[in-house]
Amino acid sequence: MVVPSTKAELLEAIATTFDRLTIDLARGSTDRAREASLAGHAAGTMMSPADLVAYLIGWNDLVLKWLDRDDRGEPVDFPEAGFKWNELGLLAQKFYRDHEALDWVSLLARLTEAKTRLVNTISARSDAELYGGPWYGKWTKGRMIQFNTSSPYANARVRIRKWLKEKG
């Protein structure tokens, strides 16, 4: 997939990757959703399909937090307060814990809700805001959104499809 460089392309990338992912997630069974049989986000760990969805929710919520703080003129802690970029495995485990009480159906609904909120906030922004200049280091706001939404959706789909194939 082409790296988005406009708001329209970003929204299309999010829609396409999310729609494909949700088709495959719907093939998962609720009784196996908490089965820790996928390679985790931290080296040497395992996670469940539910953890993978929690991870996506966590990143979606984090992007929304970044945008909200930026909109209010507040500093943004990248990637998250208390975590450095070389600690993303630990952040992933936090996301798993944050959503461990939710069942499979609730997780999927929560992911859809987070994606909808992202689409709404992206839609309210201009191409100039999203792609007109750097926001974090050399990365534009649109690119940072894409790094943490459509790219992880595509990666998660590969993981879920492999899991579905292996687990039948």
C-alpha positions in Angstrom: 0.0 0.0 0.0 1.2 3.5 -0.8 2.2 5.7 2.1 -0.5 8.3 2.5 0.4 11.9 1.8 -3.0 13.5 2.0 -5.9 13.4 4.4 -8.0 11.5 1.8 -5.3 8.9 1.4 -4.8 8.5 5.1 -8.6 8.0 5.6 -8.6 5.5 2.8 -5.6 3.6 4.3 -7.3 3.4 7.7 -10.7 2.3 6.2 -9.1 -0.3 3.9 -6.8 -1.9 6.5 -9.4 -1.7 9.3 -12.2 -3.3 7.2 -9.9 -6.1 6.1 -8.8 -6.7 9.7 -12.3 -6.8 11.1 -13.3 -9.4 8.6 -10.6 -11.7 9.9 -11.2 -10.8 13.5 -14.8 -11.8 13.1 -13.6 -15.3 12.1 -12.0 -15.7 15.6 -13.9 -17.6 18.2 -14.8 -16.1 21.5 -13.8 -19.2 23.4 -10.2 -19.0 22.0 -9.8 -15.2 22.2 -7.8 -15.3 25.4 -5.6 -18.2 24.2 -1.9 -17.0 24.4 -0.8 -18.5 21.2 0.6 -15.6 19.2 4.1 -14.1 19.4 3.8 -11.1 21.7 5.0 -7.6 21.1 7.9 -8.0 23.5 10.6 -10.5 22.6 10.1 -13.9 24.1 6.4 -13.3 25.1 3.1 -14.7 23.9 -0.2 -13.0 23.6 -3.7 -13.8 22.7 -5.9 -12.5 19.9 -7.7 -10.4 22.6 -4.3 -8.9 23.6 -3.7 -8.0 20.0 -7.0 -6.2 19.8 -6.2 -4.5 23.1 -2.8 -3.4 21.6 -4.6 -1.8 18.7 -7.1 -0.1 21.0 -4.2 1.2 23.1 -2.5 2.7 20.1 -5.7 4.2 18.8 -6.4 5.8 22.1 -2.8 7.0 22.4 -3.0 8.7 19.0 -6.2 10.4 20.1 -4.5 11.6 23.3 -1.6 13.0 21.3 -3.9 14.9 19.0 -6.0 16.2 21.9 -3.0 17.4 23.9 -1.6 19.1 20.8 -5.0 20.7 20.0 -4.9 22.2 23.6 -1.4 23.4 23.2 -0.1 21.0 25.8 3.2 19.0 25.4 2.8 15.5 24.0 4.7 12.7 25.6 5.9 10.4 22.7 5.2 7.6 22.8 3.6 7.8 26.2 4.4 9.2 29.7 6.7 6.8 31.4 7.7 4.9 28.3 10.5 5.4 25.7 10.5 4.3 22.1 12.8 1.4 23.0 10.2 0.2 25.6 7.3 -0.5 23.2 7.0 -4.1 24.4 6.4 -2.9 27.9 3.8 -0.4 26.6 2.1 -3.2 24.7 1.9 -5.2 27.9 0.3 -2.2 29.6 -2.3 -2.1 26.8 -3.1 -5.8 27.3 -3.6 -5.2 31.0 -5.7 -2.1 30.4 -8.2 -4.2 28.5 -8.0 -7.6 30.1 -11.4 -7.4 31.7 -13.2 -7.0 28.3 -14.6 -10.0 26.5 -14.0 -10.6 22.8 -17.2 -8.9 21.6 -16.6 -5.9 23.8 -13.0 -5.6 22.6 -14.1 -5.6 19.0 -16.7 -3.0 19.7 -14.2 -0.8 21.6 -11.7 -1.1 18.6 -14.4 0.0 16.2 -15.3 2.9 18.5 -11.7 4.1 18.7 -11.3 3.9 15.0 -14.4 5.9 14.5 -13.2 8.6 16.8 -9.9 8.7 14.9 -11.6 9.0 11.6 -13.8 11.9 13.0 -10.8 13.8 14.3 -8.7 13.2 11.1 -11.7 14.4 9.0 -11.9 17.6 10.9 -8.2 18.5 10.1 -6.8 20.0 6.9 -4.1 18.5 4.6 -1.9 21.3 5.7 -2.2 20.4 9.4 -1.7 16.7 8.7 1.1 16.9 6.0 2.3 20.5 5.9 5.3 20.1 8.0 7.0 18.1 10.7 5.2 17.4 14.0 7.4 14.9 15.7 11.0 14.9 14.6 10.9 14.7 10.8 7.4 13.0 10.8 4.2 14.8 9.9 1.1 14.5 12.0 -0.4 12.4 9.2 2.5 10.1 9.1 2.6 9.6 12.9 -1.2 8.8 12.7 -0.5 6.3 9.9 2.4 4.7 11.7 0.1 3.9 14.7 -3.2 3.1 12.9 -3.3 1.6 9.4 0.2 0.1 9.7 -0.6 -1.8 12.9 -4.0 -2.8 11.5 -2.2 -4.4 8.5 0.3 -6.1 10.8 -2.4 -7.4 13.1 -4.2 -8.8 10.1 -1.2 -10.8 9.1 -0.9 -12.2 12.6 -4.6 -13.1 12.9 -4.7 -14.7 9.5 -1.6 -16.8 10.4 -3.2 -17.7 13.7 -6.5 -18.7 12.1 -4.7 -20.9 9.6 -2.6 -22.6 12.3 -5.5 -23.0 14.7 -8.0 -24.0 12.1 
